[in-house]
Amino acid sequence: MTQWTPKLTNVKGTDGTTTSGRYAVSNGVCTFTAMIVAHKETTAASSAGFGLTLPVPPASGVRYVFSLSLDGRDADHGVWTGEAQIYAGSNGSQIDRMRVTSTSNGAAVLNVEHLYGDAEGAKEAEIITVTGSYPVA
């Protein structure tokens, strides 16, 4: 697998995250895993929440769905994990939104628009892991 540095998008002010990733392209399909670690408080520039760059452009014209897990670690004085769907932009340049399931309103999904990082006394970073595969352009 090839290493790559994903970039968190739609960030307001300073990006307090570090990222790492790996991907492989075989038979026209890219398979990837990206990890975002929030060391410092980070806020999205809009209510659309954060996005994430992909390692190689996907085939355009279709939205692709990937898996996401969020480990809240110490930010909420406990561990919270969840599954989400991420929709790749129709132009294939980046992931539009990162969403997580909510405990309210049944199976509602919420855009990830704030990472605590070191805010409110958190001592350990939050970690978001994104995995998936898609056809390449």
LUMVO-353780 format. One record per residue: residue number from 1; residue in three letters; x, y, z of N, C-alpha, C in turn. Coordinates in Angstrom, 2 decimals. Layout:
% residues N
<pos=NUM code=ala n.px=X n.py=Y n.pz=Z ca.px=X ca.py=Y ca.pz=Z c.px=X c.py=Y c.pz=Z>
...
END
This chain:
% residues 137
<pos=1 code=met n.px=0.84 n.py=-1.18 n.pz=0.00 ca.px=0.00 ca.py=0.00 ca.pz=0.00 c.px=0.88 c.py=1.25 c.pz=0.00>
<pos=2 code=thr n.px=0.37 n.py=2.29 n.pz=-0.62 ca.px=1.09 ca.py=3.56 ca.pz=-0.72 c.px=0.63 c.py=4.51 c.pz=0.38>
<pos=3 code=gln n.px=1.58 n.py=5.21 n.pz=0.99 ca.px=1.23 ca.py=6.19 ca.pz=2.02 c.px=0.75 c.py=7.47 c.pz=1.35>
<pos=4 code=trp n.px=-0.17 n.py=8.17 n.pz=2.04 ca.px=-0.66 ca.py=9.45 ca.pz=1.54 c.px=-1.11 c.py=10.28 c.pz=2.74>
<pos=5 code=thr n.px=-1.09 n.py=11.60 n.pz=2.59 ca.px=-1.49 ca.py=12.49 ca.pz=3.67 c.px=-2.82 c.py=13.14 c.pz=3.31>
<pos=6 code=pro n.px=-3.93 n.py=12.61 n.pz=3.85 ca.px=-5.23 ca.py=13.22 ca.pz=3.57 c.px=-5.28 c.py=14.62 c.pz=4.16>
<pos=7 code=lys n.px=-6.14 n.py=15.48 n.pz=3.61 ca.px=-6.29 ca.py=16.84 ca.pz=4.11 c.px=-7.74 c.py=17.05 c.pz=4.53>
<pos=8 code=leu n.px=-7.92 n.py=17.52 n.pz=5.77 ca.px=-9.24 ca.py=17.87 ca.pz=6.27 c.px=-9.67 c.py=19.16 c.pz=5.55>
<pos=9 code=thr n.px=-10.89 n.py=19.20 n.pz=5.04 ca.px=-11.36 ca.py=20.37 ca.pz=4.31 c.px=-12.49 c.py=21.06 c.pz=5.07>
<pos=10 code=asn n.px=-12.81 n.py=22.28 n.pz=4.66 ca.px=-13.84 ca.py=23.13 ca.pz=5.28 c.px=-13.51 c.py=23.42 c.pz=6.74>
<pos=11 code=val n.px=-12.25 n.py=23.78 n.pz=6.99 ca.px=-11.77 ca.py=24.08 ca.pz=8.35 c.px=-11.77 c.py=25.58 c.pz=8.57>
<pos=12 code=lys n.px=-12.29 n.py=26.03 n.pz=9.71 ca.px=-12.26 ca.py=27.44 ca.pz=10.08 c.px=-11.03 c.py=27.69 c.pz=10.94>
<pos=13 code=gly n.px=-10.20 n.py=28.63 n.pz=10.54 ca.px=-9.01 ca.py=28.95 ca.pz=11.32 c.px=-7.96 c.py=27.86 c.pz=11.25>
<pos=14 code=thr n.px=-7.37 n.py=27.56 n.pz=12.39 ca.px=-6.26 ca.py=26.60 ca.pz=12.45 c.px=-6.76 c.py=25.17 c.pz=12.47>
<pos=15 code=asp n.px=-6.13 n.py=24.32 n.pz=11.67 ca.px=-6.43 ca.py=22.89 ca.pz=11.66 c.px=-5.56 c.py=22.23 c.pz=12.72>
<pos=16 code=gly n.px=-6.17 n.py=21.76 n.pz=13.80 ca.px=-5.43 ca.py=21.15 ca.pz=14.90 c.px=-5.33 c.py=19.64 c.pz=14.79>
<pos=17 code=thr n.px=-5.41 n.py=19.14 n.pz=13.56 ca.px=-5.36 ca.py=17.69 ca.pz=13.35 c.px=-4.08 c.py=17.27 c.pz=12.64>
<pos=18 code=thr n.px=-3.73 n.py=16.01 n.pz=12.81 ca.px=-2.71 ca.py=15.39 ca.pz=11.97 c.px=-3.40 c.py=14.24 c.pz=11.25>
<pos=19 code=thr n.px=-2.94 n.py=13.94 n.pz=10.07 ca.px=-3.58 ca.py=12.90 ca.pz=9.27 c.px=-2.56 c.py=11.94 c.pz=8.69>
<pos=20 code=ser n.px=-3.01 n.py=10.73 n.pz=8.43 ca.px=-2.19 ca.py=9.75 ca.pz=7.74 c.px=-3.12 c.py=8.82 c.pz=6.99>
<pos=21 code=gly n.px=-2.60 n.py=8.20 n.pz=5.96 ca.px=-3.43 ca.py=7.30 ca.pz=5.19 c.px=-2.62 c.py=6.35 c.pz=4.34>
<pos=22 code=arg n.px=-3.30 n.py=5.33 n.pz=3.88 ca.px=-2.72 ca.py=4.35 ca.pz=2.96 c.px=-3.76 c.py=4.02 c.pz=1.91>
<pos=23 code=tyr n.px=-3.29 n.py=3.74 n.pz=0.70 ca.px=-4.23 ca.py=3.35 ca.pz=-0.35 c.px=-3.53 c.py=2.45 c.pz=-1.35>
<pos=24 code=ala n.px=-4.36 n.py=1.74 n.pz=-2.13 ca.px=-3.87 ca.py=0.90 ca.pz=-3.21 c.px=-4.87 c.py=0.98 c.pz=-4.35>
<pos=25 code=val n.px=-4.36 n.py=0.98 n.pz=-5.57 ca.px=-5.22 ca.py=0.97 ca.pz=-6.75 c.px=-4.95 c.py=-0.32 c.pz=-7.49>
<pos=26 code=ser n.px=-6.02 n.py=-1.07 n.pz=-7.74 ca.px=-5.90 ca.py=-2.34 ca.pz=-8.46 c.px=-7.14 c.py=-2.54 c.pz=-9.31>
<pos=27 code=asn n.px=-6.95 n.py=-2.90 n.pz=-10.55 ca.px=-8.06 ca.py=-3.16 ca.pz=-11.48 c.px=-9.06 c.py=-2.01 c.pz=-11.52>
<pos=28 code=gly n.px=-8.57 n.py=-0.77 n.pz=-11.47 ca.px=-9.42 ca.py=0.40 ca.pz=-11.58 c.px=-10.18 c.py=0.77 c.pz=-10.33>
<pos=29 code=val n.px=-9.82 n.py=0.17 n.pz=-9.19 ca.px=-10.50 ca.py=0.47 ca.pz=-7.92 c.px=-9.47 c.py=0.91 c.pz=-6.89>
<pos=30 code=cys n.px=-9.75 n.py=2.03 n.pz=-6.23 ca.px=-8.89 ca.py=2.53 ca.pz=-5.15 c.px=-9.49 c.py=2.11 c.pz=-3.81>
<pos=31 code=thr n.px=-8.70 n.py=1.48 n.pz=-2.98 ca.px=-9.10 ca.py=1.11 ca.pz=-1.62 c.px=-8.23 c.py=1.92 c.pz=-0.68>
<pos=32 code=phe n.px=-8.85 n.py=2.57 n.pz=0.33 ca.px=-8.08 ca.py=3.45 ca.pz=1.19 c.px=-8.53 c.py=3.38 c.pz=2.64>
<pos=33 code=thr n.px=-7.62 n.py=3.82 n.pz=3.50 ca.px=-7.91 ca.py=4.07 ca.pz=4.91 c.px=-7.24 c.py=5.38 c.pz=5.27>
<pos=34 code=ala n.px=-8.00 n.py=6.27 n.pz=5.91 ca.px=-7.47 ca.py=7.55 ca.pz=6.35 c.px=-7.72 c.py=7.69 c.pz=7.84>
<pos=35 code=met n.px=-6.77 n.py=8.30 n.pz=8.55 ca.px=-6.93 ca.py=8.53 ca.pz=9.98 c.px=-6.68 c.py=10.00 c.pz=10.26>
<pos=36 code=ile n.px=-7.63 n.py=10.63 n.pz=10.99 ca.px=-7.52 ca.py=12.02 ca.pz=11.39 c.px=-7.47 c.py=12.05 c.pz=12.90>
<pos=37 code=val n.px=-6.43 n.py=12.65 n.pz=13.46 ca.px=-6.27 ca.py=12.73 ca.pz=14.91 c.px=-6.36 c.py=14.21 c.pz=15.31>
<pos=38 code=ala n.px=-7.33 n.py=14.54 n.pz=16.17 ca.px=-7.53 ca.py=15.92 ca.pz=16.61 c.px=-6.76 c.py=16.17 c.pz=17.90>
<pos=39 code=his n.px=-5.61 n.py=16.83 n.pz=17.79 ca.px=-4.79 ca.py=17.16 ca.pz=18.96 c.px=-5.23 c.py=18.49 c.pz=19.57>
<pos=40 code=lys n.px=-5.70 n.py=19.41 n.pz=18.73 ca.px=-6.15 ca.py=20.74 ca.pz=19.15 c.px=-7.59 c.py=20.92 c.pz=18.70>
<pos=41 code=glu n.px=-8.32 n.py=21.79 n.pz=19.38 ca.px=-9.70 ca.py=22.07 ca.pz=19.01 c.px=-9.75 c.py=22.54 c.pz=17.56>
<pos=42 code=thr n.px=-10.67 n.py=21.98 n.pz=16.78 ca.px=-10.80 ca.py=22.30 ca.pz=15.36 c.px=-12.28 c.py=22.44 c.pz=15.02>
<pos=43 code=thr n.px=-12.62 n.py=23.51 n.pz=14.29 ca.px=-14.01 ca.py=23.81 ca.pz=13.97 c.px=-14.17 c.py=23.92 c.pz=12.46>
<pos=44 code=ala n.px=-15.32 n.py=23.45 n.pz=11.97 ca.px=-15.63 ca.py=23.55 ca.pz=10.54 c.px=-16.02 c.py=24.98 c.pz=10.19>
<pos=45 code=ala n.px=-15.78 n.py=25.37 n.pz=8.96 ca.px=-16.08 ca.py=26.72 ca.pz=8.49 c.px=-17.58 c.py=26.94 c.pz=8.28>
<pos=46 code=ser n.px=-18.35 n.py=25.86 n.pz=8.17 ca.px=-19.80 ca.py=25.98 ca.pz=7.98 c.px=-20.50 c.py=24.79 c.pz=8.61>
<pos=47 code=ser n.px=-21.83 n.py=24.86 n.pz=8.65 ca.px=-22.61 ca.py=23.77 ca.pz=9.24 c.px=-22.57 c.py=22.50 c.pz=8.38>
<pos=48 code=ala n.px=-22.00 n.py=22.59 n.pz=7.18 ca.px=-21.83 ca.py=21.40 ca.pz=6.33 c.px=-20.83 c.py=20.43 c.pz=6.95>
<pos=49 code=gly n.px=-20.02 n.py=20.91 n.pz=7.89 ca.px=-19.05 ca.py=20.05 ca.pz=8.56 c.px=-17.79 c.py=19.84 c.pz=7.75>
<pos=50 code=phe n.px=-16.94 n.py=18.97 n.pz=8.27 ca.px=-15.65 ca.py=18.70 ca.pz=7.63 c.px=-15.80 c.py=17.80 c.pz=6.42>
<pos=51 code=gly n.px=-14.85 n.py=17.92 n.pz=5.52 ca.px=-14.68 ca.py=17.01 ca.pz=4.41 c.px=-13.26 c.py=16.46 c.pz=4.47>
<pos=52 code=leu n.px=-12.90 n.py=15.66 n.pz=3.50 ca.px=-11.59 ca.py=15.03 ca.pz=3.48 c.px=-11.18 c.py=14.77 c.pz=2.04>
<pos=53 code=thr n.px=-9.91 n.py=15.02 n.pz=1.72 ca.px=-9.45 ca.py=14.74 ca.pz=0.36 c.px=-9.26 c.py=13.23 c.pz=0.17>
<pos=54 code=leu n.px=-9.41 n.py=12.81 n.pz=-1.07 ca.px=-9.22 ca.py=11.41 ca.pz=-1.44 c.px=-7.82 c.py=11.22 c.pz=-2.03>
<pos=55 code=pro n.px=-7.30 n.py=9.98 n.pz=-2.01 ca.px=-5.94 ca.py=9.77 ca.pz=-2.52 c.px=-5.81 c.py=9.93 c.pz=-4.03>
<pos=56 code=val n.px=-6.80 n.py=9.48 n.pz=-4.79 ca.px=-6.81 ca.py=9.65 ca.pz=-6.25 c.px=-8.25 c.py=9.99 c.pz=-6.65>
<pos=57 code=pro n.px=-8.43 n.py=10.75 n.pz=-7.74 ca.px=-9.79 ca.py=11.14 ca.pz=-8.13 c.px=-10.65 c.py=9.92 c.pz=-8.50>
<pos=58 code=pro n.px=-11.88 n.py=9.91 n.pz=-7.99 ca.px=-12.79 ca.py=8.82 ca.pz=-8.36 c.px=-13.48 c.py=9.12 c.pz=-9.69>
<pos=59 code=ala n.px=-14.11 n.py=8.12 n.pz=-10.26 ca.px=-14.93 ca.py=8.33 ca.pz=-11.45 c.px=-16.02 c.py=9.33 c.pz=-11.09>
<pos=60 code=ser n.px=-16.29 n.py=10.29 n.pz=-11.96 ca.px=-17.23 ca.py=11.36 ca.pz=-11.64 c.px=-18.67 c.py=10.96 c.pz=-11.95>
<pos=61 code=gly n.px=-19.58 n.py=11.81 n.pz=-11.46 ca.px=-20.98 ca.py=11.64 ca.pz=-11.78 c.px=-21.80 c.py=10.82 c.pz=-10.80>
<pos=62 code=val n.px=-21.16 n.py=10.21 n.pz=-9.83 ca.px=-21.86 ca.py=9.38 ca.pz=-8.85 c.px=-21.31 c.py=9.71 c.pz=-7.48>
<pos=63 code=arg n.px=-22.16 n.py=9.65 n.pz=-6.45 ca.px=-21.68 ca.py=9.84 ca.pz=-5.09 c.px=-21.35 c.py=8.48 c.pz=-4.50>
<pos=64 code=tyr n.px=-20.20 n.py=8.39 n.pz=-3.86 ca.px=-19.76 ca.py=7.14 ca.pz=-3.26 c.px=-19.89 c.py=7.23 c.pz=-1.75>
<pos=65 code=val n.px=-20.22 n.py=6.13 n.pz=-1.12 ca.px=-20.44 ca.py=6.10 ca.pz=0.32 c.px=-19.31 c.py=5.31 c.pz=0.97>
<pos=66 code=phe n.px=-18.71 n.py=5.88 n.pz=2.01 ca.px=-17.61 ca.py=5.24 ca.pz=2.72 c.px=-17.98 c.py=5.08 c.pz=4.19>
<pos=67 code=ser n.px=-17.23 n.py=4.28 n.pz=4.90 ca.px=-17.46 ca.py=4.07 ca.pz=6.33 c.px=-16.59 c.py=5.00 c.pz=7.15>
<pos=68 code=leu n.px=-17.13 n.py=5.45 n.pz=8.28 ca.px=-16.39 ca.py=6.32 ca.pz=9.18 c.px=-16.65 c.py=5.88 c.pz=10.61>
<pos=69 code=ser n.px=-15.62 n.py=5.91 n.pz=11.44 ca.px=-15.81 ca.py=5.69 ca.pz=12.87 c.px=-15.14 c.py=6.83 c.pz=13.62>
<pos=70 code=leu n.px=-15.78 n.py=7.27 n.pz=14.70 ca.px=-15.29 ca.py=8.38 ca.pz=15.50 c.px=-15.08 c.py=7.88 c.pz=16.92>
<pos=71 code=asp n.px=-13.85 n.py=7.95 n.pz=17.38 ca.px=-13.52 ca.py=7.57 ca.pz=18.75 c.px=-13.34 c.py=8.86 c.pz=19.52>
<pos=72 code=gly n.px=-14.34 n.py=9.21 n.pz=20.33 ca.px=-14.31 ca.py=10.46 ca.pz=21.07 c.px=-13.26 c.py=10.49 c.pz=22.15>
<pos=73 code=arg n.px=-12.71 n.py=9.34 n.pz=22.48 ca.px=-11.68 ca.py=9.21 ca.pz=23.50 c.px=-12.01 c.py=10.00 c.pz=24.76>
<pos=74 code=asp n.px=-11.21 n.py=10.94 n.pz=25.14 ca.px=-11.32 ca.py=11.64 ca.pz=26.42 c.px=-12.18 c.py=12.90 c.pz=26.34>
<pos=75 code=ala n.px=-12.57 n.py=13.31 n.pz=25.14 ca.px=-13.25 ca.py=14.60 ca.pz=24.99 c.px=-14.55 c.py=14.69 c.pz=25.77>
<pos=76 code=asp n.px=-15.30 n.py=13.61 n.pz=25.84 ca.px=-16.56 ca.py=13.59 ca.pz=26.56 c.px=-16.45 c.py=12.75 c.pz=27.82>
<pos=77 code=his n.px=-15.26 n.py=12.65 n.pz=28.35 ca.px=-15.00 ca.py=11.88 ca.pz=29.58 c.px=-15.43 c.py=10.41 c.pz=29.42>
<pos=78 code=gly n.px=-15.19 n.py=9.87 n.pz=28.26 ca.px=-15.52 ca.py=8.48 ca.pz=27.98 c.px=-15.26 c.py=8.20 c.pz=26.52>
<pos=79 code=val n.px=-15.60 n.py=7.02 n.pz=26.08 ca.px=-15.38 ca.py=6.63 ca.pz=24.69 c.px=-16.72 c.py=6.58 c.pz=23.96>
<pos=80 code=trp n.px=-16.78 n.py=7.22 n.pz=22.82 ca.px=-17.97 ca.py=7.18 ca.pz=21.98 c.px=-17.54 c.py=6.78 c.pz=20.58>
<pos=81 code=thr n.px=-18.18 n.py=5.81 n.pz=20.01 ca.px=-17.87 ca.py=5.42 ca.pz=18.64 c.px=-19.17 c.py=5.36 c.pz=17.85>
<pos=82 code=gly n.px=-19.07 n.py=5.51 n.pz=16.58 ca.px=-20.27 ca.py=5.46 ca.pz=15.75 c.px=-19.91 c.py=5.18 c.pz=14.31>
<pos=83 code=glu n.px=-20.90 n.py=4.87 n.pz=13.55 ca.px=-20.71 ca.py=4.64 ca.pz=12.12 c.px=-21.33 c.py=5.80 c.pz=11.36>
<pos=84 code=ala n.px=-20.83 n.py=6.06 n.pz=10.19 ca.px=-21.34 ca.py=7.18 ca.pz=9.42 c.px=-21.23 c.py=6.89 c.pz=7.94>
<pos=85 code=gln n.px=-21.83 n.py=7.77 n.pz=7.17 ca.px=-21.68 ca.py=7.71 ca.pz=5.73 c.px=-21.04 c.py=9.00 c.pz=5.27>
<pos=86 code=ile n.px=-20.18 n.py=8.88 n.pz=4.30 ca.px=-19.51 ca.py=10.04 ca.pz=3.74 c.px=-19.78 c.py=10.02 c.pz=2.25>
<pos=87 code=tyr n.px=-20.17 n.py=11.16 n.pz=1.72 ca.px=-20.51 ca.py=11.24 ca.pz=0.31 c.px=-19.42 c.py=11.94 c.pz=-0.46>
<pos=88 code=ala n.px=-18.83 n.py=11.27 n.pz=-1.43 ca.px=-17.77 ca.py=11.89 ca.pz=-2.24 c.px=-18.41 c.py=12.89 c.pz=-3.19>
<pos=89 code=gly n.px=-17.76 n.py=14.03 n.pz=-3.38 ca.px=-18.27 ca.py=15.05 ca.pz=-4.27 c.px=-18.44 c.py=14.55 c.pz=-5.69>
<pos=90 code=ser n.px=-19.45 n.py=15.07 n.pz=-6.37 ca.px=-19.72 ca.py=14.61 ca.pz=-7.73 c.px=-18.58 c.py=14.98 c.pz=-8.68>
<pos=91 code=asn n.px=-17.76 n.py=15.98 n.pz=-8.30 ca.px=-16.63 ca.py=16.31 ca.pz=-9.16 c.px=-15.42 c.py=15.44 c.pz=-8.85>
<pos=92 code=gly n.px=-15.51 n.py=14.59 n.pz=-7.83 ca.px=-14.46 ca.py=13.62 ca.pz=-7.53 c.px=-13.24 c.py=14.17 c.pz=-6.84>
<pos=93 code=ser n.px=-13.26 n.py=15.44 n.pz=-6.39 ca.px=-12.04 ca.py=16.00 ca.pz=-5.81 c.px=-11.88 c.py=15.72 c.pz=-4.32>
<pos=94 code=gln n.px=-12.99 n.py=15.65 n.pz=-3.59 ca.px=-12.88 ca.py=15.44 ca.pz=-2.15 c.px=-14.19 c.py=14.91 c.pz=-1.59>
<pos=95 code=ile n.px=-14.13 n.py=14.44 n.pz=-0.37 ca.px=-15.33 ca.py=13.99 ca.pz=0.33 c.px=-16.10 c.py=15.22 c.pz=0.77>
<pos=96 code=asp n.px=-17.38 n.py=15.27 n.pz=0.44 ca.px=-18.22 ca.py=16.42 ca.pz=0.79 c.px=-18.42 c.py=16.56 c.pz=2.28>
<pos=97 code=arg n.px=-18.85 n.py=15.50 n.pz=2.93 ca.px=-19.22 ca.py=15.59 ca.pz=4.34 c.px=-18.86 c.py=14.33 c.pz=5.10>
<pos=98 code=met n.px=-18.54 n.py=14.55 n.pz=6.36 ca.px=-18.38 ca.py=13.43 ca.pz=7.29 c.px=-19.56 c.py=13.51 c.pz=8.24>
<pos=99 code=arg n.px=-20.31 n.py=12.42 n.pz=8.36 ca.px=-21.51 ca.py=12.40 ca.pz=9.18 c.px=-21.45 c.py=11.23 c.pz=10.16>
<pos=100 code=val n.px=-22.05 n.py=11.43 n.pz=11.32 ca.px=-22.13 ca.py=10.36 ca.pz=12.32 c.px=-23.57 c.py=10.22 c.pz=12.77>
<pos=101 code=thr n.px=-23.93 n.py=9.03 n.pz=13.20 ca.px=-25.29 ca.py=8.81 ca.pz=13.68 c.px=-25.48 c.py=9.49 c.pz=15.02>
<pos=102 code=ser n.px=-26.69 n.py=9.92 n.pz=15.25 ca.px=-27.04 ca.py=10.63 ca.pz=16.48 c.px=-27.90 c.py=9.75 c.pz=17.36>
<pos=103 code=thr n.px=-27.86 n.py=9.98 n.pz=18.66 ca.px=-28.71 ca.py=9.23 ca.pz=19.58 c.px=-30.10 c.py=9.84 c.pz=19.66>
<pos=104 code=ser n.px=-30.27 n.py=11.02 n.pz=19.08 ca.px=-31.59 ca.py=11.66 ca.pz=19.09 c.px=-32.26 c.py=11.49 c.pz=17.73>
<pos=105 code=asn n.px=-33.55 n.py=11.65 n.pz=17.71 ca.px=-34.35 ca.py=11.56 ca.pz=16.48 c.px=-34.14 c.py=10.26 c.pz=15.72>
<pos=106 code=gly n.px=-34.13 n.py=9.16 n.pz=16.42 ca.px=-33.98 ca.py=7.86 ca.pz=15.76 c.px=-32.62 c.py=7.71 c.pz=15.11>
<pos=107 code=ala n.px=-32.61 n.py=7.53 n.pz=13.82 ca.px=-31.36 ca.py=7.28 ca.pz=13.10 c.px=-30.86 c.py=8.54 c.pz=12.39>
<pos=108 code=ala n.px=-31.08 n.py=9.69 n.pz=12.99 ca.px=-30.63 ca.py=10.94 ca.pz=12.37 c.px=-29.12 c.py=10.96 c.pz=12.22>
<pos=109 code=val n.px=-28.63 n.py=11.63 n.pz=11.20 ca.px=-27.19 ca.py=11.80 ca.pz=11.05 c.px=-26.84 c.py=13.27 c.pz=11.23>
<pos=110 code=leu n.px=-25.68 n.py=13.50 n.pz=11.81 ca.px=-25.21 ca.py=14.86 ca.pz=12.07 c.px=-23.88 c.py=15.07 c.pz=11.36>
<pos=111 code=asn n.px=-23.69 n.py=16.25 n.pz=10.79 ca.px=-22.40 ca.py=16.57 ca.pz=10.19 c.px=-21.37 c.py=16.74 c.pz=11.30>
<pos=112 code=val n.px=-20.16 n.py=16.21 n.pz=11.09 ca.px=-19.07 ca.py=16.40 ca.pz=12.05 c.px=-18.53 c.py=17.80 c.pz=11.80>
<pos=113 code=glu n.px=-18.80 n.py=18.72 n.pz=12.73 ca.px=-18.38 ca.py=20.11 ca.pz=12.52 c.px=-17.53 c.py=20.66 c.pz=13.65>
<pos=114 code=his n.px=-17.19 n.py=19.83 n.pz=14.64 ca.px=-16.34 ca.py=20.29 ca.pz=15.73 c.px=-15.58 c.py=19.11 c.pz=16.32>
<pos=115 code=leu n.px=-14.29 n.py=19.30 n.pz=16.51 ca.px=-13.46 ca.py=18.30 ca.pz=17.19 c.px=-12.87 c.py=18.97 c.pz=18.43>
<pos=116 code=tyr n.px=-13.07 n.py=18.39 n.pz=19.59 ca.px=-12.62 ca.py=19.01 ca.pz=20.83 c.px=-11.10 c.py=19.12 c.pz=20.92>
<pos=117 code=gly n.px=-10.39 n.py=18.08 n.pz=20.46 ca.px=-8.94 ca.py=18.11 ca.pz=20.59 c.px=-8.55 c.py=18.27 c.pz=22.04>
<pos=118 code=asp n.px=-7.95 n.py=19.42 n.pz=22.39 ca.px=-7.48 ca.py=19.65 ca.pz=23.76 c.px=-8.43 c.py=20.55 c.pz=24.55>
<pos=119 code=ala n.px=-9.62 n.py=20.85 n.pz=24.00 ca.px=-10.56 ca.py=21.75 ca.pz=24.67 c.px=-11.25 c.py=21.06 c.pz=25.85>
<pos=120 code=glu n.px=-11.74 n.py=21.85 n.pz=26.77 ca.px=-12.51 ca.py=21.38 ca.pz=27.92 c.px=-11.77 c.py=20.32 c.pz=28.73>
<pos=121 code=gly n.px=-10.48 n.py=20.44 n.pz=28.82 ca.px=-9.70 ca.py=19.54 ca.pz=29.65 c.px=-9.41 c.py=18.18 c.pz=29.07>
<pos=122 code=ala n.px=-9.72 n.py=17.97 n.pz=27.79 ca.px=-9.43 ca.py=16.67 ca.pz=27.17 c.px=-7.93 c.py=16.43 c.pz=27.16>
<pos=123 code=lys n.px=-7.52 n.py=15.22 n.pz=27.47 ca.px=-6.09 ca.py=14.89 ca.pz=27.51 c.px=-5.66 c.py=13.99 c.pz=26.37>
<pos=124 code=glu n.px=-6.63 n.py=13.35 n.pz=25.72 ca.px=-6.30 ca.py=12.47 ca.pz=24.60 c.px=-7.12 c.py=12.87 c.pz=23.39>
<pos=125 code=ala n.px=-6.52 n.py=12.77 n.pz=22.22 ca.px=-7.14 ca.py=13.24 ca.pz=20.99 c.px=-8.30 c.py=12.35 c.pz=20.55>
<pos=126 code=glu n.px=-9.22 n.py=12.97 n.pz=19.81 ca.px=-10.25 ca.py=12.22 ca.pz=19.11 c.px=-9.65 c.py=11.65 c.pz=17.84>
<pos=127 code=ile n.px=-10.17 n.py=10.51 n.pz=17.41 ca.px=-9.65 ca.py=9.88 ca.pz=16.20 c.px=-10.81 c.py=9.54 c.pz=15.28>
<pos=128 code=ile n.px=-10.72 n.py=9.97 n.pz=14.03 ca.px=-11.68 ca.py=9.60 ca.pz=13.00 c.px=-10.96 c.py=8.70 c.pz=12.03>
<pos=129 code=thr n.px=-11.59 n.py=7.55 n.pz=11.70 ca.px=-11.03 ca.py=6.63 ca.pz=10.72 c.px=-12.03 c.py=6.49 c.pz=9.58>
<pos=130 code=val n.px=-11.56 n.py=6.67 n.pz=8.37 ca.px=-12.41 ca.py=6.56 ca.pz=7.17 c.px=-11.83 c.py=5.45 c.pz=6.30>
<pos=131 code=thr n.px=-12.69 n.py=4.53 n.pz=5.86 ca.px=-12.25 ca.py=3.45 ca.pz=4.98 c.px=-13.24 c.py=3.28 c.pz=3.85>
<pos=132 code=gly n.px=-12.76 n.py=2.78 n.pz=2.74 ca.px=-13.66 ca.py=2.51 ca.pz=1.63 c.px=-12.93 c.py=2.21 c.pz=0.35>
<pos=133 code=ser n.px=-13.70 n.py=2.04 n.pz=-0.69 ca.px=-13.13 ca.py=1.82 ca.pz=-2.02 c.px=-14.08 c.py=2.44 c.pz=-3.05>
<pos=134 code=tyr n.px=-13.52 n.py=2.77 n.pz=-4.21 ca.px=-14.30 ca.py=3.42 ca.pz=-5.25 c.px=-13.59 c.py=3.24 c.pz=-6.60>
<pos=135 code=pro n.px=-14.35 n.py=3.31 n.pz=-7.69 ca.px=-13.71 ca.py=3.23 ca.pz=-9.00 c.px=-12.98 c.py=4.54 c.pz=-9.31>
<pos=136 code=val n.px=-11.81 n.py=4.43 n.pz=-9.89 ca.px=-11.01 ca.py=5.63 ca.pz=-10.19 c.px=-11.39 c.py=6.18 c.pz=-11.55>
<pos=137 code=ala n.px=-11.07 n.py=7.47 n.pz=-11.75 ca.px=-11.40 ca.py=8.14 ca.pz=-13.01 c.px=-10.62 c.py=7.55 c.pz=-14.17>
END
